[in-house]
Amino acid sequence: MIKVLDSSELEEGKSVGIEVNNQHLFAVRKDDQLFLYWNRCPHLGTPLEWEENRFLDSDAALIQCSTHGALFQIEDGHCLVGPCKGKYLQAVAFTLDSGAMMVEEKQLKQQTPLR
């Protein structure tokens, strides 16, 4: 297992980009729950963030793609608006171990680097 983030570093209503083994992920904390996704839009595979660690819309209610403004539900990655409407962000399974978000190393090897 590989530690991707100490959950205490992620405040409520915030997001953070994560790079592990040349793979790009991002995490969001909403309603004291953590969510982890690959940092790529299902439309074109482009990175989602507007600026460093900015993956959410102005209300911090939805994930917003910087390329075409697509909006995704934080809880399940479902695209509500935009060119990928109906598709989903790809979630990354993780476990919490003493507050650390841990991902199995084989999951990180299954993706090709985006950048």
Backbone atoms as SQL, in Angstrom:
CREATE TABLE atoms (id INTEGER PRIMARY KEY, chain TEXT, resi INTEGER, resn TEXT, atom TEXT, x REAL, y REAL, z REAL);
INSERT INTO atoms VALUES
  (1, 'A', 1, 'MET', 'N', 0.845, -1.184, 0.000),
  (2, 'A', 1, 'MET', 'CA', 0.000, 0.000, 0.000),
  (3, 'A', 1, 'MET', 'C', 0.889, 1.246, 0.000),
  (4, 'A', 2, 'ILE', 'N', 0.403, 2.267, -0.696),
  (5, 'A', 2, 'ILE', 'CA', 1.139, 3.522, -0.795),
  (6, 'A', 2, 'ILE', 'C', 0.293, 4.634, -0.184),
  (7, 'A', 3, 'LYS', 'N', 0.917, 5.433, 0.669),
  (8, 'A', 3, 'LYS', 'CA', 0.225, 6.580, 1.256),
  (9, 'A', 3, 'LYS', 'C', 0.141, 7.677, 0.205),
  (10, 'A', 4, 'VAL', 'N', -1.083, 8.168, -0.032),
  (11, 'A', 4, 'VAL', 'CA', -1.255, 9.250, -0.993),
  (12, 'A', 4, 'VAL', 'C', -1.527, 10.589, -0.320),
  (13, 'A', 5, 'LEU', 'N', -2.063, 10.540, 0.917),
  (14, 'A', 5, 'LEU', 'CA', -2.407, 11.790, 1.594),
  (15, 'A', 5, 'LEU', 'C', -2.699, 11.524, 3.065),
  (16, 'A', 6, 'ASP', 'N', -2.277, 12.440, 3.904),
  (17, 'A', 6, 'ASP', 'CA', -2.701, 12.432, 5.299),
  (18, 'A', 6, 'ASP', 'C', -4.037, 13.172, 5.328),
  (19, 'A', 7, 'SER', 'N', -5.111, 12.494, 5.674),
  (20, 'A', 7, 'SER', 'CA', -6.451, 13.081, 5.582),
  (21, 'A', 7, 'SER', 'C', -6.607, 14.349, 6.409),
  (22, 'A', 8, 'SER', 'N', -5.806, 14.530, 7.442),
  (23, 'A', 8, 'SER', 'CA', -5.909, 15.746, 8.260),
  (24, 'A', 8, 'SER', 'C', -5.448, 16.976, 7.485),
  (25, 'A', 9, 'GLU', 'N', -4.737, 16.795, 6.375),
  (26, 'A', 9, 'GLU', 'CA', -4.260, 17.908, 5.558),
  (27, 'A', 9, 'GLU', 'C', -5.344, 18.465, 4.633),
  (28, 'A', 10, 'LEU', 'N', -6.478, 17.779, 4.530),
  (29, 'A', 10, 'LEU', 'CA', -7.542, 18.189, 3.624),
  (30, 'A', 10, 'LEU', 'C', -8.734, 18.697, 4.422),
  (31, 'A', 11, 'GLU', 'N', -8.982, 20.000, 4.316),
  (32, 'A', 11, 'GLU', 'CA', -10.070, 20.632, 5.054),
  (33, 'A', 11, 'GLU', 'C', -11.416, 20.378, 4.384),
  (34, 'A', 12, 'GLU', 'N', -12.471, 20.507, 5.158),
  (35, 'A', 12, 'GLU', 'CA', -13.835, 20.378, 4.664),
  (36, 'A', 12, 'GLU', 'C', -14.078, 21.346, 3.511),
  (37, 'A', 13, 'GLY', 'N', -14.701, 20.844, 2.437),
  (38, 'A', 13, 'GLY', 'CA', -15.036, 21.677, 1.288),
  (39, 'A', 13, 'GLY', 'C', -13.851, 22.048, 0.410),
  (40, 'A', 14, 'LYS', 'N', -12.742, 21.335, 0.562),
  (41, 'A', 14, 'LYS', 'CA', -11.527, 21.630, -0.205),
  (42, 'A', 14, 'LYS', 'C', -11.120, 20.414, -1.036),
  (43, 'A', 15, 'SER', 'N', -10.203, 20.664, -1.959),
  (44, 'A', 15, 'SER', 'CA', -9.662, 19.610, -2.809),
  (45, 'A', 15, 'SER', 'C', -8.150, 19.763, -2.870),
  (46, 'A', 16, 'VAL', 'N', -7.488, 18.688, -3.267),
  (47, 'A', 16, 'VAL', 'CA', -6.033, 18.727, -3.376),
  (48, 'A', 16, 'VAL', 'C', -5.589, 17.767, -4.475),
  (49, 'A', 17, 'GLY', 'N', -4.660, 18.228, -5.304),
  (50, 'A', 17, 'GLY', 'CA', -4.062, 17.373, -6.310),
  (51, 'A', 17, 'GLY', 'C', -2.953, 16.543, -5.686),
  (52, 'A', 18, 'ILE', 'N', -2.803, 15.324, -6.176),
  (53, 'A', 18, 'ILE', 'CA', -1.822, 14.393, -5.622),
  (54, 'A', 18, 'ILE', 'C', -1.071, 13.739, -6.779),
  (55, 'A', 19, 'GLU', 'N', 0.246, 13.710, -6.679),
  (56, 'A', 19, 'GLU', 'CA', 1.051, 12.976, -7.650),
  (57, 'A', 19, 'GLU', 'C', 1.791, 11.869, -6.918),
  (58, 'A', 20, 'VAL', 'N', 1.577, 10.651, -7.382),
  (59, 'A', 20, 'VAL', 'CA', 2.236, 9.488, -6.793),
  (60, 'A', 20, 'VAL', 'C', 2.725, 8.609, -7.942),
  (61, 'A', 21, 'ASN', 'N', 4.017, 8.319, -7.950),
  (62, 'A', 21, 'ASN', 'CA', 4.597, 7.461, -8.991),
  (63, 'A', 21, 'ASN', 'C', 4.226, 7.947, -10.394),
  (64, 'A', 22, 'ASN', 'N', 4.289, 9.254, -10.610),
  (65, 'A', 22, 'ASN', 'CA', 3.973, 9.879, -11.896),
  (66, 'A', 22, 'ASN', 'C', 2.508, 9.702, -12.310),
  (67, 'A', 23, 'GLN', 'N', 1.660, 9.420, -11.350),
  (68, 'A', 23, 'GLN', 'CA', 0.218, 9.322, -11.572),
  (69, 'A', 23, 'GLN', 'C', -0.449, 10.500, -10.880),
  (70, 'A', 24, 'HIS', 'N', -1.498, 11.042, -11.513),
  (71, 'A', 24, 'HIS', 'CA', -2.138, 12.247, -10.994),
  (72, 'A', 24, 'HIS', 'C', -3.560, 11.940, -10.527),
  (73, 'A', 25, 'LEU', 'N', -3.778, 12.203, -9.251),
  (74, 'A', 25, 'LEU', 'CA', -5.056, 11.971, -8.594),
  (75, 'A', 25, 'LEU', 'C', -5.492, 13.267, -7.944),
  (76, 'A', 26, 'PHE', 'N', -6.711, 13.285, -7.407),
  (77, 'A', 26, 'PHE', 'CA', -7.113, 14.389, -6.543),
  (78, 'A', 26, 'PHE', 'C', -8.106, 13.874, -5.519),
  (79, 'A', 27, 'ALA', 'N', -8.103, 14.530, -4.380),
  (80, 'A', 27, 'ALA', 'CA', -8.988, 14.163, -3.284),
  (81, 'A', 27, 'ALA', 'C', -9.854, 15.358, -2.927),
  (82, 'A', 28, 'VAL', 'N', -11.052, 15.056, -2.447),
  (83, 'A', 28, 'VAL', 'CA', -12.012, 16.078, -2.006),
  (84, 'A', 28, 'VAL', 'C', -12.575, 15.629, -0.668),
  (85, 'A', 29, 'ARG', 'N', -12.790, 16.597, 0.220),
  (86, 'A', 29, 'ARG', 'CA', -13.493, 16.313, 1.479),
  (87, 'A', 29, 'ARG', 'C', -14.813, 17.068, 1.444),
  (88, 'A', 30, 'LYS', 'N', -15.905, 16.312, 1.567),
  (89, 'A', 30, 'LYS', 'CA', -17.251, 16.898, 1.605),
  (90, 'A', 30, 'LYS', 'C', -18.068, 16.169, 2.657),
  (91, 'A', 31, 'ASP', 'N', -18.727, 16.938, 3.509),
  (92, 'A', 31, 'ASP', 'CA', -19.537, 16.370, 4.601),
  (93, 'A', 31, 'ASP', 'C', -18.722, 15.366, 5.408),
  (94, 'A', 32, 'ASP', 'N', -17.462, 15.722, 5.635),
  (95, 'A', 32, 'ASP', 'CA', -16.505, 14.929, 6.396),
  (96, 'A', 32, 'ASP', 'C', -16.250, 13.547, 5.791),
  (97, 'A', 33, 'GLN', 'N', -16.524, 13.394, 4.504),
  (98, 'A', 33, 'GLN', 'CA', -16.191, 12.171, 3.787),
  (99, 'A', 33, 'GLN', 'C', -15.102, 12.494, 2.777),
  (100, 'A', 34, 'LEU', 'N', -14.264, 11.513, 2.500),
  (101, 'A', 34, 'LEU', 'CA', -13.173, 11.680, 1.547),
  (102, 'A', 34, 'LEU', 'C', -13.490, 10.954, 0.250),
  (103, 'A', 35, 'PHE', 'N', -13.104, 11.581, -0.851),
  (104, 'A', 35, 'PHE', 'CA', -13.301, 11.012, -2.179),
  (105, 'A', 35, 'PHE', 'C', -11.987, 11.148, -2.940),
  (106, 'A', 36, 'LEU', 'N', -11.646, 10.123, -3.719),
  (107, 'A', 36, 'LEU', 'CA', -10.389, 10.110, -4.453),
  (108, 'A', 36, 'LEU', 'C', -10.670, 9.702, -5.893),
  (109, 'A', 37, 'TYR', 'N', -10.162, 10.505, -6.844),
  (110, 'A', 37, 'TYR', 'CA', -10.386, 10.268, -8.267),
  (111, 'A', 37, 'TYR', 'C', -9.093, 10.440, -9.049),
  (112, 'A', 38, 'TRP', 'N', -9.052, 9.834, -10.245),
  (113, 'A', 38, 'TRP', 'CA', -7.984, 10.124, -11.200),
  (114, 'A', 38, 'TRP', 'C', -8.211, 11.534, -11.699),
  (115, 'A', 39, 'ASN', 'N', -7.145, 12.277, -11.886),
  (116, 'A', 39, 'ASN', 'CA', -7.231, 13.660, -12.344),
  (117, 'A', 39, 'ASN', 'C', -7.286, 13.697, -13.875),
  (118, 'A', 40, 'ARG', 'N', -8.420, 13.298, -14.406),
  (119, 'A', 40, 'ARG', 'CA', -8.624, 13.353, -15.848),
  (120, 'A', 40, 'ARG', 'C', -10.118, 13.378, -16.157),
  (121, 'A', 41, 'CYS', 'N', -10.473, 14.268, -17.045),
  (122, 'A', 41, 'CYS', 'CA', -11.865, 14.391, -17.470),
  (123, 'A', 41, 'CYS', 'C', -12.210, 13.219, -18.393),
  (124, 'A', 42, 'PRO', 'N', -13.383, 12.630, -18.246),
  (125, 'A', 42, 'PRO', 'CA', -13.756, 11.522, -19.131),
  (126, 'A', 42, 'PRO', 'C', -13.992, 11.961, -20.577),
  (127, 'A', 43, 'HIS', 'N', -14.088, 13.253, -20.820),
  (128, 'A', 43, 'HIS', 'CA', -14.317, 13.761, -22.180),
  (129, 'A', 43, 'HIS', 'C', -13.045, 13.691, -23.022),
  (130, 'A', 44, 'LEU', 'N', -11.983, 14.362, -22.572),
  (131, 'A', 44, 'LEU', 'CA', -10.737, 14.412, -23.349),
  (132, 'A', 44, 'LEU', 'C', -9.522, 13.879, -22.599),
  (133, 'A', 45, 'GLY', 'N', -9.700, 13.507, -21.343),
  (134, 'A', 45, 'GLY', 'CA', -8.569, 13.026, -20.553),
  (135, 'A', 45, 'GLY', 'C', -7.694, 14.136, -20.009),
  (136, 'A', 46, 'THR', 'N', -8.167, 15.379, -20.101),
  (137, 'A', 46, 'THR', 'CA', -7.384, 16.518, -19.632),
  (138, 'A', 46, 'THR', 'C', -7.445, 16.633, -18.111),
  (139, 'A', 47, 'PRO', 'N', -6.438, 17.276, -17.502),
  (140, 'A', 47, 'PRO', 'CA', -6.485, 17.524, -16.058),
  (141, 'A', 47, 'PRO', 'C', -7.687, 18.408, -15.723),
  (142, 'A', 48, 'LEU', 'N', -8.221, 18.242, -14.548),
  (143, 'A', 48, 'LEU', 'CA', -9.452, 18.938, -14.165),
  (144, 'A', 48, 'LEU', 'C', -9.238, 20.296, -13.505),
  (145, 'A', 49, 'GLU', 'N', -8.146, 20.487, -12.783),
  (146, 'A', 49, 'GLU', 'CA', -8.025, 21.660, -11.922),
  (147, 'A', 49, 'GLU', 'C', -7.832, 22.962, -12.707),
  (148, 'A', 50, 'TRP', 'N', -8.419, 24.028, -12.145),
  (149, 'A', 50, 'TRP', 'CA', -8.286, 25.381, -12.694),
  (150, 'A', 50, 'TRP', 'C', -6.907, 25.936, -12.368),
  (151, 'A', 51, 'GLU', 'N', -6.534, 25.789, -11.133),
  (152, 'A', 51, 'GLU', 'CA', -5.237, 26.202, -10.605),
  (153, 'A', 51, 'GLU', 'C', -4.814, 25.089, -9.660),
  (154, 'A', 52, 'GLU', 'N', -3.613, 25.182, -9.155),
  (155, 'A', 52, 'GLU', 'CA', -3.137, 24.149, -8.247),
  (156, 'A', 52, 'GLU', 'C', -4.141, 23.919, -7.115),
  (157, 'A', 53, 'ASN', 'N', -4.567, 22.674, -6.957),
  (158, 'A', 53, 'ASN', 'CA', -5.488, 22.233, -5.901),
  (159, 'A', 53, 'ASN', 'C', -6.886, 22.834, -5.996),
  (160, 'A', 54, 'ARG', 'N', -7.280, 23.366, -7.155),
  (161, 'A', 54, 'ARG', 'CA', -8.626, 23.940, -7.332),
  (162, 'A', 54, 'ARG', 'C', -9.414, 23.086, -8.314),
  (163, 'A', 55, 'PHE', 'N', -10.174, 22.153, -7.756),
  (164, 'A', 55, 'PHE', 'CA', -10.975, 21.223, -8.556),
  (165, 'A', 55, 'PHE', 'C', -12.471, 21.509, -8.425),
  (166, 'A', 56, 'LEU', 'N', -12.849, 22.370, -7.504),
  (167, 'A', 56, 'LEU', 'CA', -14.256, 22.587, -7.196),
  (168, 'A', 56, 'LEU', 'C', -14.773, 23.891, -7.782),
  (169, 'A', 57, 'ASP', 'N', -16.098, 23.934, -7.984),
  (170, 'A', 57, 'ASP', 'CA', -16.718, 25.165, -8.459),
  (171, 'A', 57, 'ASP', 'C', -16.696, 26.211, -7.346),
  (172, 'A', 58, 'SER', 'N', -17.189, 27.401, -7.629),
  (173, 'A', 58, 'SER', 'CA', -17.090, 28.510, -6.666),
  (174, 'A', 58, 'SER', 'C', -17.846, 28.254, -5.366),
  (175, 'A', 59, 'ASP', 'N', -18.854, 27.389, -5.388),
  (176, 'A', 59, 'ASP', 'CA', -19.613, 27.050, -4.178),
  (177, 'A', 59, 'ASP', 'C', -19.052, 25.828, -3.457),
  (178, 'A', 60, 'ALA', 'N', -18.033, 25.209, -4.027),
  (179, 'A', 60, 'ALA', 'CA', -17.450, 23.968, -3.493),
  (180, 'A', 60, 'ALA', 'C', -18.499, 22.862, -3.401),
  (181, 'A', 61, 'ALA', 'N', -19.492, 22.917, -4.313),
  (182, 'A', 61, 'ALA', 'CA', -20.560, 21.928, -4.322),
  (183, 'A', 61, 'ALA', 'C', -20.329, 20.837, -5.356),
  (184, 'A', 62, 'LEU', 'N', -19.551, 21.149, -6.409),
  (185, 'A', 62, 'LEU', 'CA', -19.323, 20.220, -7.501),
  (186, 'A', 62, 'LEU', 'C', -17.867, 20.289, -7.955),
  (187, 'A', 63, 'ILE', 'N', -17.397, 19.219, -8.566),
  (188, 'A', 63, 'ILE', 'CA', -16.093, 19.216, -9.220),
  (189, 'A', 63, 'ILE', 'C', -16.300, 19.850, -10.597),
  (190, 'A', 64, 'GLN', 'N', -15.403, 20.739, -10.991),
  (191, 'A', 64, 'GLN', 'CA', -15.551, 21.424, -12.277),
  (192, 'A', 64, 'GLN', 'C', -14.307, 21.229, -13.135),
  (193, 'A', 65, 'CYS', 'N', -14.505, 20.820, -14.375),
  (194, 'A', 65, 'CYS', 'CA', -13.403, 20.637, -15.309),
  (195, 'A', 65, 'CYS', 'C', -12.985, 21.984, -15.881),
  (196, 'A', 66, 'SER', 'N', -11.693, 22.243, -15.870),
  (197, 'A', 66, 'SER', 'CA', -11.184, 23.516, -16.361),
  (198, 'A', 66, 'SER', 'C', -11.248, 23.638, -17.878),
  (199, 'A', 67, 'THR', 'N', -11.336, 22.550, -18.595),
  (200, 'A', 67, 'THR', 'CA', -11.314, 22.603, -20.060),
  (201, 'A', 67, 'THR', 'C', -12.645, 23.080, -20.646),
  (202, 'A', 68, 'HIS', 'N', -13.737, 22.430, -20.298),
  (203, 'A', 68, 'HIS', 'CA', -15.040, 22.797, -20.860),
  (204, 'A', 68, 'HIS', 'C', -16.088, 23.120, -19.810),
  (205, 'A', 69, 'GLY', 'N', -15.702, 23.184, -18.546),
  (206, 'A', 69, 'GLY', 'CA', -16.639, 23.553, -17.491),
  (207, 'A', 69, 'GLY', 'C', -17.590, 22.459, -17.067),
  (208, 'A', 70, 'ALA', 'N', -17.341, 21.223, -17.460),
  (209, 'A', 70, 'ALA', 'CA', -18.205, 20.116, -17.047),
  (210, 'A', 70, 'ALA', 'C', -18.282, 20.072, -15.522),
  (211, 'A', 71, 'LEU', 'N', -19.449, 19.700, -14.999),
  (212, 'A', 71, 'LEU', 'CA', -19.672, 19.638, -13.557),
  (213, 'A', 71, 'LEU', 'C', -19.974, 18.208, -13.135),
  (214, 'A', 72, 'PHE', 'N', -19.304, 17.776, -12.069),
  (215, 'A', 72, 'PHE', 'CA', -19.420, 16.407, -11.576),
  (216, 'A', 72, 'PHE', 'C', -19.835, 16.412, -10.110),
  (217, 'A', 73, 'GLN', 'N', -20.671, 15.456, -9.737),
  (218, 'A', 73, 'GLN', 'CA', -21.007, 15.281, -8.330),
  (219, 'A', 73, 'GLN', 'C', -19.774, 14.807, -7.583),
  (220, 'A', 74, 'ILE', 'N', -19.556, 15.361, -6.422),
  (221, 'A', 74, 'ILE', 'CA', -18.392, 14.966, -5.628),
  (222, 'A', 74, 'ILE', 'C', -18.533, 13.533, -5.132),
  (223, 'A', 75, 'GLU', 'N', -19.730, 13.153, -4.730),
  (224, 'A', 75, 'GLU', 'CA', -19.935, 11.856, -4.086),
  (225, 'A', 75, 'GLU', 'C', -19.700, 10.650, -4.985),
  (226, 'A', 76, 'ASP', 'N', -19.967, 10.781, -6.293),
  (227, 'A', 76, 'ASP', 'CA', -19.806, 9.610, -7.163),
  (228, 'A', 76, 'ASP', 'C', -19.137, 9.917, -8.507),
  (229, 'A', 77, 'GLY', 'N', -18.784, 11.182, -8.753),
  (230, 'A', 77, 'GLY', 'CA', -18.103, 11.551, -9.982),
  (231, 'A', 77, 'GLY', 'C', -18.995, 11.624, -11.207),
  (232, 'A', 78, 'HIS', 'N', -20.308, 11.555, -11.027),
  (233, 'A', 78, 'HIS', 'CA', -21.253, 11.587, -12.149),
  (234, 'A', 78, 'HIS', 'C', -21.270, 12.974, -12.789),
  (235, 'A', 79, 'CYS', 'N', -21.114, 13.038, -14.109),
  (236, 'A', 79, 'CYS', 'CA', -21.138, 14.313, -14.824),
  (237, 'A', 79, 'CYS', 'C', -22.582, 14.745, -15.041),
  (238, 'A', 80, 'LEU', 'N', -22.911, 15.931, -14.545),
  (239, 'A', 80, 'LEU', 'CA', -24.266, 16.468, -14.644),
  (240, 'A', 80, 'LEU', 'C', -24.434, 17.403, -15.837),
  (241, 'A', 81, 'VAL', 'N', -23.371, 18.132, -16.188),
  (242, 'A', 81, 'VAL', 'CA', -23.422, 19.145, -17.236),
  (243, 'A', 81, 'VAL', 'C', -22.100, 19.130, -17.997),
  (244, 'A', 82, 'GLY', 'N', -22.174, 19.286, -19.304),
  (245, 'A', 82, 'GLY', 'CA', -20.959, 19.393, -20.113),
  (246, 'A', 82, 'GLY', 'C', -20.886, 18.318, -21.170),
  (247, 'A', 83, 'PRO', 'N', -19.801, 18.308, -21.933),
  (248, 'A', 83, 'PRO', 'CA', -19.684, 17.373, -23.057),
  (249, 'A', 83, 'PRO', 'C', -19.588, 15.906, -22.652),
  (250, 'A', 84, 'CYS', 'N', -19.334, 15.629, -21.397),
  (251, 'A', 84, 'CYS', 'CA', -19.274, 14.237, -20.944),
  (252, 'A', 84, 'CYS', 'C', -20.475, 13.891, -20.063),
  (253, 'A', 85, 'LYS', 'N', -21.577, 14.634, -20.212),
  (254, 'A', 85, 'LYS', 'CA', -22.782, 14.404, -19.408),
  (255, 'A', 85, 'LYS', 'C', -23.160, 12.919, -19.412),
  (256, 'A', 86, 'GLY', 'N', -23.414, 12.405, -18.216),
  (257, 'A', 86, 'GLY', 'CA', -23.789, 11.007, -18.057),
  (258, 'A', 86, 'GLY', 'C', -22.609, 10.089, -17.779),
  (259, 'A', 87, 'LYS', 'N', -21.400, 10.538, -18.061),
  (260, 'A', 87, 'LYS', 'CA', -20.212, 9.729, -17.765),
  (261, 'A', 87, 'LYS', 'C', -19.758, 9.995, -16.336),
  (262, 'A', 88, 'TYR', 'N', -18.719, 9.288, -15.900),
  (263, 'A', 88, 'TYR', 'CA', -18.233, 9.387, -14.529),
  (264, 'A', 88, 'TYR', 'C', -16.728, 9.607, -14.492),
  (265, 'A', 89, 'LEU', 'N', -16.294, 10.359, -13.492),
  (266, 'A', 89, 'LEU', 'CA', -14.879, 10.381, -13.161),
  (267, 'A', 89, 'LEU', 'C', -14.524, 8.999, -12.640),
  (268, 'A', 90, 'GLN', 'N', -13.287, 8.589, -12.810),
  (269, 'A', 90, 'GLN', 'CA', -12.868, 7.274, -12.342),
  (270, 'A', 90, 'GLN', 'C', -12.379, 7.371, -10.904),
  (271, 'A', 91, 'ALA', 'N', -13.145, 6.771, -10.011),
  (272, 'A', 91, 'ALA', 'CA', -12.789, 6.763, -8.590),
  (273, 'A', 91, 'ALA', 'C', -11.589, 5.849, -8.360),
  (274, 'A', 92, 'VAL', 'N', -10.839, 6.157, -7.324),
  (275, 'A', 92, 'VAL', 'CA', -9.699, 5.343, -6.916),
  (276, 'A', 92, 'VAL', 'C', -10.017, 4.786, -5.529),
  (277, 'A', 93, 'ALA', 'N', -10.018, 3.478, -5.414),
  (278, 'A', 93, 'ALA', 'CA', -10.295, 2.841, -4.125),
  (279, 'A', 93, 'ALA', 'C', -9.138, 3.120, -3.165),
  (280, 'A', 94, 'PHE', 'N', -9.497, 3.403, -1.924),
  (281, 'A', 94, 'PHE', 'CA', -8.475, 3.654, -0.909),
  (282, 'A', 94, 'PHE', 'C', -8.981, 3.147, 0.425),
  (283, 'A', 95, 'THR', 'N', -8.048, 3.001, 1.346),
  (284, 'A', 95, 'THR', 'CA', -8.392, 2.690, 2.725),
  (285, 'A', 95, 'THR', 'C', -7.783, 3.768, 3.604),
  (286, 'A', 96, 'LEU', 'N', -8.361, 3.933, 4.765),
  (287, 'A', 96, 'LEU', 'CA', -7.796, 4.853, 5.756),
  (288, 'A', 96, 'LEU', 'C', -7.072, 4.030, 6.803),
  (289, 'A', 97, 'ASP', 'N', -5.833, 4.377, 7.039),
  (290, 'A', 97, 'ASP', 'CA', -5.019, 3.698, 8.038),
  (291, 'A', 97, 'ASP', 'C', -4.409, 4.764, 8.932),
  (292, 'A', 98, 'SER', 'N', -4.940, 4.906, 10.135),
  (293, 'A', 98, 'SER', 'CA', -4.488, 5.934, 11.077),
  (294, 'A', 98, 'SER', 'C', -4.525, 7.324, 10.444),
  (295, 'A', 99, 'GLY', 'N', -5.572, 7.587, 9.661),
  (296, 'A', 99, 'GLY', 'CA', -5.753, 8.892, 9.037),
  (297, 'A', 99, 'GLY', 'C', -5.062, 9.058, 7.697),
  (298, 'A', 100, 'ALA', 'N', -4.295, 8.066, 7.280),
  (299, 'A', 100, 'ALA', 'CA', -3.602, 8.136, 5.992),
  (300, 'A', 100, 'ALA', 'C', -4.447, 7.466, 4.914),
  (301, 'A', 101, 'MET', 'N', -4.624, 8.156, 3.785),
  (302, 'A', 101, 'MET', 'CA', -5.296, 7.560, 2.636),
  (303, 'A', 101, 'MET', 'C', -4.278, 6.666, 1.940),
  (304, 'A', 102, 'MET', 'N', -4.599, 5.386, 1.847),
  (305, 'A', 102, 'MET', 'CA', -3.683, 4.389, 1.302),
  (306, 'A', 102, 'MET', 'C', -4.302, 3.753, 0.053),
  (307, 'A', 103, 'VAL', 'N', -3.479, 3.603, -0.986),
  (308, 'A', 103, 'VAL', 'CA', -3.905, 3.013, -2.251),
  (309, 'A', 103, 'VAL', 'C', -3.002, 1.831, -2.558),
  (310, 'A', 104, 'GLU', 'N', -3.584, 0.776, -3.107),
  (311, 'A', 104, 'GLU', 'CA', -2.759, -0.362, -3.504),
  (312, 'A', 104, 'GLU', 'C', -1.890, 0.038, -4.684),
  (313, 'A', 105, 'GLU', 'N', -0.641, -0.321, -4.615),
  (314, 'A', 105, 'GLU', 'CA', 0.327, 0.065, -5.642),
  (315, 'A', 105, 'GLU', 'C', -0.090, -0.407, -7.035),
  (316, 'A', 106, 'LYS', 'N', -0.710, -1.569, -7.133),
  (317, 'A', 106, 'LYS', 'CA', -1.100, -2.084, -8.449),
  (318, 'A', 106, 'LYS', 'C', -2.127, -1.187, -9.127),
  (319, 'A', 107, 'GLN', 'N', -2.945, -0.457, -8.355),
  (320, 'A', 107, 'GLN', 'CA', -3.893, 0.488, -8.957),
  (321, 'A', 107, 'GLN', 'C', -3.169, 1.601, -9.694),
  (322, 'A', 108, 'LEU', 'N', -2.058, 2.036, -9.145),
  (323, 'A', 108, 'LEU', 'CA', -1.308, 3.127, -9.754),
  (324, 'A', 108, 'LEU', 'C', -0.593, 2.679, -11.023),
  (325, 'A', 109, 'LYS', 'N', -0.312, 1.412, -11.149),
  (326, 'A', 109, 'LYS', 'CA', 0.365, 0.895, -12.332),
  (327, 'A', 109, 'LYS', 'C', -0.607, 0.644, -13.481),
  (328, 'A', 110, 'GLN', 'N', -1.906, 0.646, -13.211),
  (329, 'A', 110, 'GLN', 'CA', -2.905, 0.359, -14.240),
  (330, 'A', 110, 'GLN', 'C', -3.206, 1.565, -15.124),
  (331, 'A', 111, 'GLN', 'N', -2.815, 2.737, -14.692),
  (332, 'A', 111, 'GLN', 'CA', -3.093, 3.950, -15.453),
  (333, 'A', 111, 'GLN', 'C', -1.834, 4.413, -16.175),
  (334, 'A', 112, 'THR', 'N', -2.015, 4.986, -17.334),
  (335, 'A', 112, 'THR', 'CA', -0.879, 5.594, -18.023),
  (336, 'A', 112, 'THR', 'C', -0.774, 7.044, -17.573),
  (337, 'A', 113, 'PRO', 'N', 0.439, 7.559, -17.450),
  (338, 'A', 113, 'PRO', 'CA', 0.593, 8.949, -17.014),
  (339, 'A', 113, 'PRO', 'C', -0.125, 9.911, -17.941),
  (340, 'A', 114, 'LEU', 'N', -0.788, 10.899, -17.375),
  (341, 'A', 114, 'LEU', 'CA', -1.545, 11.872, -18.155),
  (342, 'A', 114, 'LEU', 'C', -0.652, 12.955, -18.689),
  (343, 'A', 115, 'ARG', 'N', 0.284, 13.403, -17.902),
  (344, 'A', 115, 'ARG', 'CA', 1.061, 14.593, -18.275),
  (345, 'A', 115, 'ARG', 'C', 2.403, 14.235, -18.843);
